[in-house]
Amino acid sequence: MQNKPSSRKEDLLDQLADLNEPIYKSMLLKDQFLTIYASRDRATARKNLHQWIVSAITSGLPAFVELGLKFFRKRHFVLNYFICNITTAISKASTTK
């Protein structure tokens, strides 16, 4: 086999895969999070948020584990968006100036 990578190249590829796994997981979690606000109703959003929280907590990525726990505690605030379709982003931004 002429195109078979050398063991050195295989080791390098394995190292790259290990380094990229957290980035890949993070990108998947980001995309999965966007499905929450793309939901058409509160019930679907609740289901998507629950799935995202479980995925974040079980991801093994410390930042996402912490974020998942925070979203679990504050999930009702996220879901309130689907009652009025407004956020508090503007009021939050004006209080930080």
N, C-alpha and C positions, 0 to 999 in steps of 0.2 A: 504494500500500500504506500504509494508515493505521497499522498496528501495527508497522511496520518500525522497529527501534530506531535512534536517531541514531548517528552515527559515534562520538560521545563515549560513549554508552552501550555500544556495541560494544567500544570500547577498555577500558572499565571491566570488562565481562564477560570479556574476554581476560585482564586483569590478575588478576581473581578466579580464573579457571581455572588460571593459572600458580601462584598462591599456594596453591591447594588441592591441586594435584597431589601434592606431597610428603605431605600429610596422607592423601590417598586411598591412595597407595602404602603408607604405613605401616599403615593400617587393613587393607589386603589382606594384608600380610605377617603382621600379628598373627593374623588369622583363619586364614591358611594354617598358621601355627605350631601353632595349637590342634589341627589335624588329626593332628599327630604323636602327642600323648598320647591322642587319641581312637582311635588304631589298635588293632586287636584282637590283633596279634601283632608280634613283633620285626621280621620281614621287611617287613611293611607299614610299620612305623614307620621302618625304615631307608630305605625308598624315599621316604616323605614327608619325612623329615629331609633327605635328599639334595636333593630338589626345593626345599625351603625354603632351604637353604644357597645353592644356585645362584641362586634368586630374590633373596635378600638381597644377595649379592655383586654381582649385575648390576643392582640397583635404582638405583644412582647416589646413594643416600642414605648419606652418610658413616657415620652411626651404625649402620645396618643392614649396611653393608659390613664394618665392624669386627666386629660381632656375628656375622655369617656366618662370618668367618674364625675367630673364637673357637670357635664351635660346630663348625666343621670339625675343629679341633684336639682338641676335647673330646667328639666325637660318641659315643664308646664309653661315656662316663658317662651320657649321655642314654639311650642304648639299653639300659643295664643295668637301667633301670626295668622293662623288659619281661621280665626274668628273675625278679625278686622282687616286682614291683609295689609297691615302697616307694621313697621318696626319702630324701635326707639332710637335708632341710629342717629338721627338728626339731633334729638334732645341730648343724647349722650355726648355727641361731638361738641355741642355748644357749651356744655358744662365743663369741658376739659380745657377750654381756652383761657 
